[in-house]
Amino acid sequence: KLAEKLTILNDRGVGMLTRLYNIKKACGDPKAKPSYLIDKNLESAVKFIVRKFPAVETRNNNQQLAQLQKEKSEILKNLALYYFTFVDVMEFKDHVCELLNTIDVCQVFFDITVNFDLTKNYLDLIITYTTLMILLSRIEERKAIIGLYNYAHEMTHGASDREYPRLGQMIVDYENPLKKMMEEFVPHSKSLSDALISLQMVYPRRNLSADQWRNAQLLSLISAPSTMLNPAQSDTMPCEYLSLDAMEKWIIFGFILCHGILNSDATALNLWKLALQSSSCLALFRDEVFHIHKAAEDLFVNIRGYNKRINDIRECKEAAVSHAGSMHRERRKFLRSALKELATVLSDQPGLLGPKALFVFMALSFARDEIIWLLRHADNMPKKSADDFIDKHIAELIFYMEELRAHVRKYGPVMQRYYVQYLSGFDAVVLNELVQNLSVCPEDESIIMSSFVNTMTSLSVKQVEDGEVFDFRGMRLDWFRLQAYTSVSKASLGLADHRELGKMMNTIIFHTKMVDSLVEMLVETSDLSIFCFYSRAFEKMFQQCLELPSQSRYSIAFPLLCTHFMSCTHELCPEERHHIGDRSLSLCNMFLDEMAKQARNLITDICTEQCTLSDQLLPKHCAKTISQAVNKKSKKQTGKKGEPEREKPGVESMRKNRLVVTNLDKLHTALSELCFSINYVPNMVVWEHTFTPREYLTSHLEIRFTKSIVGMTMYNQATQEIAKPSELLTSVRAYMTVLQSIENYVQIDITRVFNNVLLQQTQHLDSHGEPTITSLYTNWYLETLLRQVSNGHIAYFPAMKAFVNLPTENELTFNAEEYSDISEMRALSELLGPYGMKFLSESLMWHISSQVAELKKLVVENVEVLTQMRTSFDKPDQMAALFKRLSSVDSVLKRMTIIGVILSFRSLAQEALRDVLSYHIPFLVSSIEDFKDHIPRETDMKV
């Protein structure tokens, strides 16, 4: 059952790693740490337990353990999850050791190019086991947690936990995990070294420089047009997209565990050196790293006769520090252009995804390896060579990866059609011939082979067209089992003697994955969920991307990466799903928000420029030009030199040279780049939440447009200054023109923005409770303009239909005519709309009603005199005497004047509103007037 055990243990190993990682992070965080480890009352007990570990002494030292006695039940309950995770690690170790012994006894043949699944799973298991033991040794509180739990168990149940003696011994044995494992792996070194040496055909070919890739025209579909439709073939299909990162882990940890082979086999030594020169550190798990050179040197330094190996390590360390950074930088540079070409060709000709699917997964795997390498080394490298570890163009590479992933998801059915035909029409025939030509084929193997052929022969394109769900997992597991059966030493059909069969089946397995496992293949080759654990670096990369105008078009790659995060979770550690899910949501939200803010700021800058330009066209600026023209006619000299001629509006559009780039050009370029990114996907799903990038931009534009309109009124409460309605209208129109042009870049409904914002501006307060232009202008006209009228500084001029300033000692700060003539009132009506003008009218009427209320009071005050005057119209003498008895006569006149002034202003406003409505909705206005004029009074109620 080698295949089944390897599959289960590898999956369980990743789950155990996830749990240990979370324990380590919890213990490293004071907020998440188990409270017993930082409780002052338990401090002496914890120190005692750790010092005596793994021995248990409960009889003596009662004082130190007294506090423990009080909290034993709580400790048992709260530390159980931690304790039993360590027990699970021990059980996992037992199962792995048992399986490794079985593999040694069976003398299993390993060759990554033939029995790929068996060799890969075997190497993966050893690395998972090694990583698990290293990670366990890094949890500093492990002795305290295990000891505390066991003491609490002993106090509660009168005996130690049954797993404790073995667990305690394992913790002590694996203080220095690699040293212990080097001893442990002596019997396994033959199998392990065979598996590692089989990488000699794969690893050096993958670990090439960018120039070698370039010369080979790697990943290029158009370098040889004649072969463009030929399927991308290889004898080692699954090795082509195997992670370089994984191979380096196999080689480095593998040869540390079976180090004897380095002295006797030149191939092994070359692989080891090549891996040591490529990196300075390896990823153990997520953001936990392992510094290769120092660890290897520390392990080998105590072994006699290893001076040569230690020198090799030091030389490789020098090479890694001085050359690895630049080599990987060049690789990323090459991959950017290669992936761009691949994505562009495939978007134009998606049919090529069939024959060239291998290229896509190779490209994704290569790019993923380089990104992970950079992420890992950027935090763990000497600062002197920092330039090689800061890549401002990383967003571009991630973006093209996302583009290729999108192509695979979108055109999955195209690939399915191609490979269903490939499997049934070619693979089945070739495999059948291979099976027929086998000299020996036992019954069990023959049955499995026949089932492969039958499964493939029964496939048809109609199944794809009907949307049938394919599932070849059983077939792939059977091939894994077959590899195990045929790779043991006593197998009657030895895979080592039938390499062609192995290579053919590996190709077939790749073809089946193209039919039923495209999503899993994308996760395997291009999952970048590791960014979840490098939040600071992730955010820094995003900021660099936004700051560089040429890269901002790729900024959408960062929110898209947040969709990967959930793939790093494991069913053995369900509690971290919420934590990682929340992190993915908050990061995605932050990225989209920042992109929208950046776009909004660019739009605001463009609007400011355009408002300045439209301001130059205002009528007030033509006075100077007219006066200059008049002066020229009368030939008056204006001083010796003469005034320099003012630049006329429109000069900015005259270009003498195409290379001259104005500020507006730069803003438009930056905006179009960023909008490409915002418009790239209509929406994305992160942890069952849907994000719509365009909506972020829309909401930011609404908020900014609202603030800008109110800001452009330039209302100053202290000096009572405000912009003229006509000038504000010009600025608002300029602003709207720019906003309307955004629809050329992004598919958003700007009309909706206008409706939301401008309709709110017609109300007294907007949706955030802030004052609007309606309230600002209403206040200004009532409190400033009309108050000055009642103070006698301004008068109404019916002929001009405006209010004009009167010559007074104290000159007013504004000219009333410039705020109340027909054009200004029409502009005000345009801005405030019918609702705003209704609010203005109601405010005016409220003032009139308050004046009428005051008049009523005066009438009541003089009611007797007025009654007498009413009957004395024909008695002038009596009238004169009664008139003198009236009080507050001036007040009456003043209040009547105020009412008249307000009514005059209201009639101006209403007339302006009628003019504006007649211009905008002439037919509707004329229909309403017709109703009003022609319906008889008595039918009014019916209408």
SEMAR-706916 format. One record per residue (C-alpha): residue in one letter; x, y, z. Coordinates in steps of 0.1 Angstrom, whole numbers, padded with zeros to 4 digits, always signed. Each point is the difference from the previous one (the first is absolute). Last residue first. Layout:
BEGIN
AXYZ ...
//
This chain:
BEGIN
V-0578+0678-0120 K-0034-0005+0016 M+0007+0028+0025 D+0009+0024-0028 T-0033-0007-0018 E-0017+0031+0014 R+0029+0023-0010 P-0003-0008-0037 I+0031-0018-0015 H+0015+0023-0026 D+0028+0020+0015 K+0014-0024+0026 F-0002-0030-0022 D+0017+0019-0028 E+0027+0012+0023 I+0007-0037+0010 S+0001-0010-0037 S+0024+0029-0007 V+0023-0011+0028 L+0001-0036-0011 F+0007+0010-0036 P+0027+0024+0008 I+0020-0023+0024 H+0035+0014+0001 Y-0004+0035-0014 S-0035+0006+0015 L+0013-0014+0033 V+0029+0025+0000 D-0023+0030-0009 R-0026-0011+0027 L+0028-0002+0026 A+0012+0035-0009 E-0035+0013+0003 Q-0004-0017+0034 A+0033+0015+0013 L-0008+0035-0012 S-0035-0004+0015 R+0015-0011+0033 F+0024+0030+0000 S-0029+0024-0005 L-0020-0019+0027 I+0030+0003+0024 V+0003+0038-0007 G-0037+0006+0004 I+0000-0019+0033 I+0030+0020+0012 T-0017+0032-0010 M-0031-0009+0019 R+0023-0007+0030 K+0017+0033-0003 L-0033+0019-0003 V-0014-0017+0030 S+0031+0006+0020 D+0000+0037-0009 V-0036+0003+0013 S+0010-0016+0033 S-0027+0018+0021 L-0031+0018-0013 R-0011+0030+0022 K+0014+0025-0026 F-0023-0016-0026 L-0030+0006+0022 A+0007+0038+0002 A+0005+0002-0038 M-0031-0021-0006 Q-0020+0023+0023 D+0011+0030-0020 P-0007-0017-0033 K-0035-0011+0009 D-0014-0019-0030 F+0020-0032+0007 S-0012+0000+0036 T-0018-0033+0003 R+0030-0021-0007 M+0022+0022+0020 Q-0020-0009+0031 T+0005-0037-0006 L+0037+0006-0007 V+0004+0019+0033 E-0016-0028+0019 V+0020-0028-0017 N+0034+0016+0004 E+0017-0029+0018 V-0021-0026-0018 V+0011+0015-0033 L+0036-0001+0011 K-0003-0037+0010 K-0015-0007-0034 L+0029+0017-0017 E+0024-0023+0019 A-0020-0031-0012 V+0001+0015-0035 Q+0038+0003+0003 S+0003-0037+0011 S-0023-0010-0029 I+0023+0019-0024 H+0031-0018+0014 W-0017-0034-0004 M-0010+0010-0035 L+0037+0007-0008 S+0010-0034+0014 E-0028-0017-0019 S+0012+0017-0032 L+0036-0012+0006 F-0012-0035+0007 K-0021+0000-0032 M+0031+0014-0019 G+0019-0030+0013 Y-0027-0025-0010 P-0004+0017-0035 G+0038-0002-0007 L+0026+0015+0023 L+0027+0004-0026 E-0021+0008-0030 S-0021+0024+0021 L+0031+0018+0012 A+0013+0003-0035 R-0034+0015-0010 M+0002+0024+0030 E+0035+0010-0011 S-0010+0006-0036 I-0031+0021+0010 D+0019+0023+0024 S+0003-0008+0037 Y+0036-0009+0009 E+0019+0024-0022 E-0026+0027+0006 A+0007-0002+0037 N+0037+0010-0004 F+0020-0014+0029 T+0021+0012+0029 L-0024+0029+0006 E+0013+0036+0002 N-0006+0017+0033 E-0008+0036-0007 T-0029-0009-0023 P-0007+0001-0037 L-0028-0025-0006 N+0008-0035-0012 V-0024-0015-0026 F-0026-0028+0003 A-0012-0014-0034 K-0028+0000-0025 M+0017+0029-0018 A-0033+0020-0002 P-0011-0013+0034 F+0032+0013+0018 Y-0001-0013+0036 A+0022+0019+0024 I+0032-0007+0019 H+0016+0018+0030 G-0033+0009+0017 N+0004-0024+0029 S-0031-0019-0014 V+0019-0006-0032 Q+0032-0010+0019 R-0021-0027+0018 L-0012-0012-0034 L+0036-0006-0013 T+0016-0014+0031 E-0023-0021+0022 L-0027-0009-0026 Y+0022-0003-0031 W+0029-0017+0019 N-0022-0024+0020 T-0018-0012-0032 Y+0033-0003-0018 L+0016-0021+0027 S-0031-0021+0006 T-0004-0008-0037 I+0038-0005-0004 T-0003-0028+0025 P+0007-0002+0038 E+0012-0034+0013 G-0024-0026+0015 H+0018-0029-0017 S-0030-0005-0024 D+0002+0037-0010 L-0017+0029+0019 H-0025+0026-0012 Q-0008-0019-0032 T+0009+0010-0036 Q+0035-0012+0006 Q-0012-0035+0006 L-0015+0000-0035 L+0034+0011-0013 V+0019-0028+0017 N-0022-0031-0006 N-0010+0011-0035 F+0035+0009-0011 V+0014-0033+0014 R-0028-0020-0018 T+0009+0019-0032 I+0036-0011+0005 D-0011-0037-0006 I+0033-0019+0001 Q+0017-0020-0027 V+0035+0015+0005 Y+0022+0019-0024 N-0023+0018-0024 E-0026+0003+0028 I+0026+0022+0018 S-0008+0027-0027 Q-0032+0008+0018 L+0019+0009+0031 V+0021+0025-0020 T-0032+0016-0015 M-0016+0000+0035 Y+0029+0020+0015 A-0002+0026-0028 R-0037+0002+0005 V+0005+0005+0037 S+0026+0027-0006 T-0023+0019-0024 L-0030-0003+0024 L+0022+0014+0028 E+0009+0030-0021 S-0037+0006-0009 P-0010-0003+0037 K+0025+0026+0011 A+0023-0014+0026 I-0006+0009+0036 E+0014+0025+0025 Q-0016+0006+0034 T+0033+0012+0015 A-0001-0024+0030 Q-0023-0026-0016 N+0022-0005-0030 Y-0017-0019-0028 M+0024-0010-0028 T-0030-0015-0020 M+0027-0023-0015 G+0003-0019+0033 V-0036-0010+0000 I+0003-0013-0035 S+0034-0017+0008 K-0013-0017+0031 T-0029-0016-0019 F+0022-0010-0029 R+0025-0016+0024 I-0026-0021+0018 E-0016-0011-0033 L+0033-0007-0016 H+0010-0022+0029 S-0032-0020-0003 T+0004-0005-0037 L+0036-0011+0003 Y-0008-0026+0026 E-0029-0011-0021 R+0024-0006-0029 P+0020-0026+0020 T-0030-0022+0007 F+0008-0025+0028 T-0021-0031+0006 H+0003-0018+0034 E+0001-0038+0001 W+0036+0000+0012 V+0012+0025-0027 V-0022+0001-0031 M+0010+0025-0027 N-0020+0025-0020 P-0002+0017-0034 V+0037-0008-0006 Y+0026+0023-0018 N-0019+0033+0005 I+0019+0010+0031 S+0033-0010-0017 F-0007+0018-0032 C-0011+0030+0021 L+0035+0002+0015 E+0017+0002-0034 S-0026+0024-0014 L+0004+0022+0031 A+0038+0001-0002 T-0002+0010-0037 H-0026+0027+0007 L+0020+0014+0029 K+0032+0001-0021 D-0017+0017-0029 L-0015+0026+0024 N+0034+0008+0013 T+0012+0007-0035 V+0023-0022-0020 V+0021+0017-0027 L+0012-0029-0023 R-0026+0008-0026 N+0016+0034-0007 K-0016+0034-0008 R-0032-0009+0017 M-0029+0026+0002 S-0025-0013+0025 E+0013+0021+0029 V-0006+0032-0020 G-0037-0007+0002 P-0009+0030+0022 K+0020+0031-0010 E+0033+0007+0015 R+0002+0036+0012 E+0021+0024-0020 P+0029+0015+0019 E-0008+0036+0011 G+0018+0027-0020 K+0038+0005+0003 K-0001+0038+0003 G-0033+0005+0017 T-0035-0008-0014 Q+0001+0022-0031 K-0035+0010-0011 K-0006-0008-0037 S-0038+0007+0003 K-0005-0033-0018 K+0026-0018+0020 N-0015+0012+0032 V-0034-0013-0011 A+0015-0034-0008 Q+0018-0001+0034 S-0032+0009+0018 I-0019-0028-0018 T+0027-0026+0009 K-0001+0012+0036 A-0038-0003+0002 C+0001-0035-0015 H+0008-0016+0033 K-0034+0008+0015 P-0018-0020-0027 L+0014-0033+0013 L+0022-0019-0025 Q+0030-0001+0023 D-0021-0018+0026 S-0005-0029-0025 L+0038-0005+0001 T+0002+0001+0038 C-0029-0024+0003 Q+0017-0023-0024 E+0032-0001+0021 T-0020-0006+0032 C-0020-0027-0018 I+0032-0017-0010 D+0013+0001+0035 T-0033-0014+0013 I+0002-0028-0025 L+0035-0009+0011 N-0011+0000+0037 R-0030-0022-0008 A+0022-0025-0018 Q+0023-0002+0030 K-0030-0003+0023 A-0015-0028-0021 M+0033-0019+0000 E+0003+0005+0038 D-0035-0013+0005 L+0006-0030-0022 F+0032-0009+0020 M-0016+0006+0034 N-0031-0022-0008 C+0022-0028-0013 L+0022+0002+0031 S-0030+0000+0023 L-0017-0029-0018 S+0031-0022-0002 R+0008+0007+0037 D-0035-0009+0010 G+0002-0033-0020 I+0034-0008+0016 H-0014+0004+0035 H-0033-0017-0008 R+0017-0030-0015 E+0025-0003+0029 E-0024-0020+0022 P-0003-0027-0027 C+0035-0014+0007 L-0002-0036-0012 E-0021+0011-0030 H+0028+0020-0013 T+0003+0037-0011 C+0024+0011-0026 S-0026+0001-0028 M-0019+0027+0019 F+0026+0026-0008 H-0002-0003-0038 T-0029+0026-0005 C+0023+0026+0018 L+0023-0003-0030 L-0028+0017-0021 P+0002+0031+0023 F+0037+0002-0008 A-0001-0007-0037 I-0024+0030-0004 S+0032+0022+0003 Y+0011-0010-0035 R-0010+0033-0016 S+0019+0018+0028 Q+0033-0013-0013 S+0010+0027-0025 P-0011+0027+0024 L+0023-0013+0028 E-0015+0011+0033 L-0029-0024-0002 C+0023-0030-0005 Q+0023+0011+0028 Q-0030+0002+0023 F-0011-0035-0010 M+0035-0015+0006 K+0000+0016+0035 E-0034-0015+0007 F+0012-0035-0009 A+0033+0005+0019 R-0020+0009+0031 S-0025-0028-0004 Y+0025-0027-0005 F-0021-0029+0014 C-0029+0006-0024 F+0025+0003-0028 I+0006-0037+0003 S-0034-0004-0017 L+0018+0002-0033 D-0014-0031-0017 S+0014-0002-0035 T+0010-0036-0008 E-0020-0022+0024 V-0029+0024+0004 L-0004+0003-0038 M+0003-0038-0003 E-0028-0004+0026 V-0022+0024-0021 L+0008-0019-0032 S-0008-0034+0015 D-0024-0018-0022 V+0011+0002-0037 M+0035+0015+0002 K+0007-0024+0029 T-0008-0029-0023 H+0027+0012-0024 F+0026+0002+0028 I-0008-0036+0010 I+0004-0010-0037 T+0035+0016-0001 N+0010-0018+0032 M-0014-0033-0015 M+0022+0004-0030 K+0031+0007+0021 G-0006-0030+0022 L-0007-0023-0030 E+0031+0012-0017 R+0020-0008+0031 H-0008-0037-0001 D+0030-0016+0017 A-0001+0023+0030 L-0038-0005+0001 G+0006-0036+0009 L-0027-0025-0010 S+0006-0031+0022 A+0005+0023+0030 K+0025-0013+0025 S+0019+0033+0005 V-0030+0022+0004 S-0006+0026-0028 T-0028-0019-0019 Y-0025-0002+0028 A+0007+0036+0012 Q-0003+0014-0035 L-0032-0020-0005 R-0014+0015+0032 F+0007+0035-0014 W-0015-0010-0033 D-0031-0012+0018 L-0001+0034+0019 R+0001+0018-0033 M-0028-0021-0014 G-0022+0005+0031 R+0006+0037-0001 F-0012+0001-0037 D-0032+0018+0007 F-0019+0017-0029 V-0031+0021+0005 E-0023-0001-0030 G-0007+0034-0016 D-0019-0015-0029 E+0026+0015-0024 V+0028-0016+0020 Q-0017-0034-0001 K-0006+0004-0037 V+0038+0003-0005 S+0003-0037+0008 L+0018-0022+0025 S-0006-0038+0000 T+0035-0007-0013 M+0016+0017+0029 T-0018-0021+0027 N+0005-0032-0020 V+0038+0006-0004 F+0004+0008+0037 S-0022-0030+0010 S+0022-0023-0021 M+0031+0013+0018 I-0016-0007+0034 I-0010-0035-0010 S+0034-0008-0015 E+0017+0012+0032 D-0021-0024+0020 E+0005-0029-0025 P+0038+0002-0003 C+0014+0015-0032 V+0033-0014-0013 S+0014+0006-0035 L-0019+0033-0003 N-0008+0006-0037 Q-0038-0001+0005 V+0003+0026+0028 L+0020+0024-0021 E-0025-0004-0029 N-0029+0007+0023 L+0018+0031+0014 V+0005+0014-0035 V-0037-0006-0010 A-0014+0015+0033 D+0024+0030-0002 F-0010+0009-0037 G-0037+0002-0007 S-0016-0004+0034 L+0025+0020+0021 Y+0006+0026-0027 Q-0037+0004-0008 V-0008+0006+0037 Y+0031+0022+0001 Y-0012+0025-0026 R-0036+0001+0011 Q+0011+0006+0036 M+0024+0028-0009 V-0027+0019-0019 P-0024-0007+0030 G+0025+0016+0024 Y+0001+0032-0021 K-0010+0024+0027 R+0018-0017+0029 V+0032-0005-0020 H-0001+0036-0014 A-0006+0014+0035 R+0031-0019+0013 L+0020+0015-0029 E-0011+0035+0009 E+0007-0006+0037 M+0035-0010-0009 Y+0003+0030-0022 F-0010+0022+0029 I+0025-0017+0024 L+0028+0008-0024 E-0011+0036-0004 A-0004+0005+0037 I+0036-0011+0005 H+0012+0031-0019 K+0013+0019+0029 D+0023-0029+0010 I+0019+0006+0032 F+0022-0030+0007 D+0028+0007-0025 D+0003+0036+0013 A+0005-0012+0037 S+0035-0013-0006 K+0015+0018+0030 K-0031-0007+0021 P+0010-0036+0007 M-0029-0023-0010 N-0029-0015+0020 D-0030+0022-0006 A+0004+0003-0038 H+0011-0036-0002 R-0033-0017+0006 L-0021+0024-0021 L+0026-0001-0028 W+0000-0038+0000 I-0038-0002+0001 I-0002+0023-0030 E+0026-0020-0019 D-0017-0033+0007 R-0034+0013-0010 A+0014+0013-0033 F+0015-0034-0009 S-0032-0018+0011 L-0023+0023-0020 A+0022-0002-0031 M+0002-0038+0002 F-0038-0002+0005 V-0006+0021-0031 F+0026-0018-0021 L-0015-0034+0008 A-0034+0013-0013 K+0016+0006-0034 P-0020-0025-0021 G-0034+0009+0015 L+0006+0036+0012 L+0008+0008-0037 G-0038+0002-0006 P+0000+0032+0021 Q+0015+0019-0030 D+0000+0037+0008 S-0001-0004+0038 L+0026-0028-0005 V+0024+0022-0019 T-0002+0028+0025 A+0004-0022+0030 L+0030-0018-0015 E+0017+0032-0010 K-0006+0016+0034 L+0012-0032+0017 A+0033+0001-0020 S+0005+0037+0006 R-0004-0002+0038 L+0018-0033+0001 F+0032+0015-0014 K+0000+0028+0026 R-0008-0025+0028 R+0029-0022-0012 E+0023+0030-0001 R-0008+0008+0037 H+0005-0036+0009 M+0035+0001-0014 S+0007+0034+0016 G-0010-0012+0035 A+0018-0034-0003 H+0034+0015-0010 S+0017+0015+0030 V-0018-0015+0030 A-0005-0034-0017 A+0036-0002-0013 E+0014+0008+0034 K-0023-0026+0016 C+0011-0025-0026 E+0036+0005+0009 R-0008-0004+0037 I-0020-0032-0006 D+0028-0015-0022 N+0025+0009+0027 I-0021-0019+0025 R-0002-0030-0023 K+0038+0000-0003 N+0004+0002+0038 Y-0023-0030+0004 G+0026-0025+0011 R-0014-0004+0035 I-0035+0012+0005 N-0005+0028+0026 V+0002+0028-0026 F-0026-0017-0022 L-0031+0010+0020 D+0011+0036+0007 E+0010+0004-0037 A-0034-0013-0012 A-0019+0024+0024 K+0022+0030-0010 H-0004-0007-0037 I-0037-0007-0001 H-0017+0027+0020 F-0035-0015+0005 V-0030+0022-0003 E-0035+0001+0017 D-0022+0023-0021 R-0022-0029-0014 F+0017-0032+0009 L+0037-0008-0001 A+0008+0025-0027 L+0036-0003-0010 C+0028+0025+0006 S+0031+0013-0017 S-0010-0012-0035 S+0014-0011-0033 Q+0036-0009+0009 L-0011-0027+0025 A-0022-0016-0026 L+0028-0002-0025 K+0024-0014+0027 W-0024-0028+0010 L-0007-0010-0036 N+0038+0000-0008 L+0007-0021+0032 A-0027-0025-0009 T+0014-0004-0035 A+0035-0004+0013 D-0010-0030+0022 S+0023-0012+0029 N+0004+0029+0024 L-0034+0015-0005 I-0016-0035+0004 G+0009+0001+0038 H-0022+0030+0005 C-0033-0020+0000 L-0020+0024+0022 I+0019+0031-0011 F-0004-0013-0036 G-0037-0002+0003 F-0004+0034+0018 I+0018+0018-0028 I-0011-0021-0030 W-0037-0004+0010 K-0003+0037+0011 E+0016+0011-0033 M-0025-0022-0019 A-0030+0015+0018 D+0011+0036-0008 L+0006-0010-0036 S-0037-0010-0001 L-0007-0027-0025 Y-0014+0015-0033 E+0023-0020-0023 C+0003-0030+0023 P-0037-0009-0006 M+0007-0004-0038 T+0032-0020+0002 D+0003-0014-0035 S-0011+0034-0013 Q-0025+0012-0025 A-0017+0034-0008 P-0026-0010-0025 N+0006+0012-0036 L-0021+0030-0010 M+0028+0025+0003 T+0025-0022-0017 S+0003+0020-0032 P-0001+0033+0019 A+0033-0008+0018 S+0008+0030+0023 I-0037+0007+0002 L-0010-0021+0029 S+0029+0010+0022 L+0002-0017+0034 L+0038-0003-0002 Q+0017+0016-0030 A+0030-0023+0006 N+0023+0030-0001 R-0023+0019+0024 W-0001-0028+0025 Q+0038-0003-0001 D+0002+0038+0004 A-0024-0002+0030 S+0023-0025+0018 L-0009-0036+0004 N-0013-0019+0031 R-0027-0020-0019 R+0024-0021-0020 P+0023-0005+0030 Y-0030-0013+0020 V-0015-0025-0025 M+0026-0024-0014 Q+0020-0001+0033 L-0032-0003+0020 S+0004-0038-0002 I+0029+0005+0025 L-0026+0010+0026 A-0021-0031-0002 D+0031-0023+0000 S+0014+0020+0030 L-0032-0005+0020 S-0002-0037-0007 K+0036-0007+0009 S+0000+0025+0030 H-0029-0017+0018 P+0022-0020+0025 V+0020+0031+0009 F-0032+0022+0003 E-0003-0001+0038 E+0036+0012+0006 M-0005+0030-0024 M-0035+0004+0016 K+0015+0007+0035 K+0024+0026-0014 L-0029+0016-0021 P-0023+0002+0031 N+0023+0016+0025 E-0023-0001+0031 Y-0015-0030-0018 D+0010-0026+0027 V-0014+0021+0028 I-0034+0006-0016 M-0001-0037-0010 Q+0007-0010+0036 G-0028+0021+0013 L-0024-0014-0026 R+0010-0036+0009 P-0005+0005+0037 Y-0032+0022-0005 E-0021-0023-0021 R-0017-0017+0030 D-0007+0033+0017 S+0017+0000+0034 A-0019-0015+0030 G-0021+0011+0029 H-0029+0011-0023 T-0003+0037+0009 M+0035+0007+0014 E+0016-0022-0027 H-0020+0017-0028 A+0009+0035+0013 Y+0037-0011+0001 N-0004-0014-0036 Y-0016+0032-0013 L+0027+0022+0016 G+0028-0022-0013 I-0013-0001-0036 I-0006+0038+0000 A+0033+0009+0018 K+0020-0024-0022 R-0014+0014-0032 E+0004+0036+0010 E+0029+0007-0024 I-0018-0013-0030 R+0030-0001-0024 S+0007-0037+0007 L-0035-0009-0014 L+0007+0020-0032 I+0031-0020-0005 M-0018-0033+0006 L-0029+0010-0024 T+0025+0011-0026 T+0018-0033+0000 Y-0033-0020-0002 T-0013+0022-0028 I+0033-0003-0018 I+0000-0038+0003 L-0036-0002-0011 D+0006+0022-0030 L+0029-0022-0011 Y-0022-0031+0001 N-0029+0018-0016 K+0022+0012-0028 T+0016-0034-0006 L-0033-0019+0000 D-0018+0026-0022 F+0029+0002-0025 N+0006-0037-0006 V+0020+0006-0031 T+0017+0034-0001 I+0001+0004+0038 D+0018-0034+0003 F-0004-0021+0032 F+0003-0038+0001 V-0014-0014+0033 Q+0023-0023+0020 C-0031-0016+0016 V+0018+0000+0034 D+0010+0036-0005 I-0036+0010-0009 T-0013-0018+0030 N+0025+0018+0023 L-0011+0034-0015 L-0036-0010+0007 E+0006-0008+0036 C+0020+0032+0005 V-0028+0020-0015 H-0026-0017+0022 D+0020+0006+0032 K+0006+0037-0010 F-0037+0005-0006 E-0007-0015+0035 M+0025+0024+0015 V-0015+0030-0018 D-0034-0011+0012 V+0012+0000+0036 F+0013+0036-0006 T-0034+0010-0013 F-0014-0018+0030 Y+0018+0023+0024 Y-0010+0032-0018 L-0037-0009-0002 A+0000-0012+0036 L+0016+0032+0013 N-0033+0018+0008 K-0019-0029+0017 L+0028-0016+0019 I+0012+0035+0011 E-0035+0009+0012 S-0002-0032+0020 K+0034+0005+0016 E-0005+0036+0011 K+0002-0004+0037 Q+0026-0029+0000 L+0022+0021-0022 Q+0002+0027+0027 A+0014-0026+0024 L+0026-0012-0025 Q+0028+0023+0012 Q-0009-0006+0037 N-0003-0037-0004 N+0036-0003-0011 N+0001-0037+0007 R-0027-0026-0007 T-0009+0011-0036 E+0033-0007-0018 V-0004-0009-0037 A+0031-0004-0021 P-0002+0014-0036 F+0008+0027+0009 K+0015+0009+0034 R+0010+0036-0010 V-0031+0005-0020 I-0023-0011+0028 F+0019+0022+0026 K-0002+0031-0022 V-0037-0006-0006 A-0006-0004+0037 S+0019+0032+0008 E-0020+0020-0026 L-0034-0013+0010 N-0010+0029+0022 K+0015+0025-0026 D-0023-0014-0027 I+0019+0003-0033 L+0001-0037-0010 Y-0034-0007+0016 S-0017+0027-0022 P+0006-0021-0032 K+0015+0024-0024 A-0024+0019-0024 K+0006+0035+0013 P+0037-0005+0008 D+0005-0013-0036 G+0029-0025-0004 C-0019-0028+0016 A-0029+0006-0024 K+0024+0000-0030 K+0016-0032+0011 I-0034-0017+0007 N-0012+0012-0034 Y+0030-0015-0018 L-0004-0033+0019 R-0036-0002-0012 T+0009+0008-0036 L+0029-0025+0001 M-0023-0027+0013 G-0024+0006-0029 V+0029-0001-0025 G+0011-0033+0015 R-0036-0014-0002 D+0000+0006-0037 N+0034-0016-0004 L-0010-0029+0022 I-0032-0007-0019 T+0016+0000-0035 L+0032-0019+0011 K-0021-0026+0018 E-0024-0005-0029 A+0029-0004-0025 L+0020-0023+0022 K-0029-0024+0007 
//
